[in-house]
Amino acid sequence: MGDIILGFIGIALSLFMIKFRRMIGDTVGDALWMQRLGGVFTITIFAAIAIFFWSLLMIFDLENVFLKPILKPFGAFGIG
């Protein structure tokens, strides 16, 4: 039940990040590595999309299904 609530909070956070990306971008500032990837506003949108999909995975309890193949190569380090 807690994952579902956190998932909905994450979806709300991601929508908030997309709506107020200019305010977030002005607060965070612009770094050189952000310029190479499209700017601070693009990075904010990418982060919001990642949080949105992570929240959907939490709601439907599919985190392990999607993340296990990604984390499998890091099993030697105790991460997967």
C-alpha positions in Angstrom: 0.0 0.0 0.0 2.9 2.4 0.7 4.4 1.9 -2.7 1.1 2.9 -4.3 1.0 6.1 -2.3 4.7 6.9 -3.1 3.9 6.1 -6.8 1.2 8.7 -6.9 3.3 11.2 -5.1 6.1 10.6 -7.7 3.6 11.1 -10.6 2.5 14.4 -9.0 6.1 15.4 -8.5 7.0 14.7 -12.1 4.0 16.7 -13.4 5.0 19.6 -11.0 8.6 19.4 -12.4 7.4 19.7 -16.0 5.0 22.5 -15.2 7.5 24.5 -13.2 10.7 23.6 -15.1 11.8 27.2 -15.6 11.6 27.9 -11.9 13.5 24.6 -11.1 16.1 25.4 -13.8 16.7 28.9 -12.5 17.1 27.5 -8.9 19.5 24.7 -9.9 21.5 26.7 -12.3 23.2 25.8 -15.6 26.3 23.6 -15.6 28.6 22.8 -18.5 27.6 19.1 -18.6 23.9 20.2 -18.8 24.7 22.3 -21.8 26.1 19.3 -23.6 22.9 17.4 -23.0 20.5 20.2 -24.0 20.4 22.6 -21.1 19.0 22.6 -17.6 15.4 22.6 -18.8 15.9 19.5 -20.9 17.6 17.7 -17.9 14.6 18.7 -15.7 12.2 17.1 -18.3 14.4 14.0 -18.5 14.4 13.7 -14.7 10.6 14.2 -14.6 10.0 11.5 -17.2 12.3 9.1 -15.3 10.5 9.8 -12.0 7.1 9.3 -13.8 8.0 5.9 -15.2 9.7 4.8 -11.9 6.4 5.8 -10.1 4.4 3.7 -12.5 6.7 0.7 -11.8 6.2 1.2 -8.1 2.4 1.4 -8.4 2.2 -1.8 -10.4 5.0 -3.5 -8.4 7.1 -4.2 -11.5 10.4 -2.6 -10.3 12.2 -5.9 -10.1 11.0 -7.1 -13.5 12.4 -4.1 -15.3 15.4 -3.4 -13.3 16.8 -6.9 -12.8 18.3 -7.1 -16.4 19.8 -3.7 -16.0 21.4 -4.5 -12.6 22.5 -8.0 -13.4 26.0 -7.0 -14.6 26.7 -5.3 -11.3 26.0 -8.5 -9.3 29.7 -8.9 -8.5 29.5 -5.6 -6.6 26.5 -6.7 -4.6 24.1 -4.5 -6.4 21.8 -6.9 -8.2 
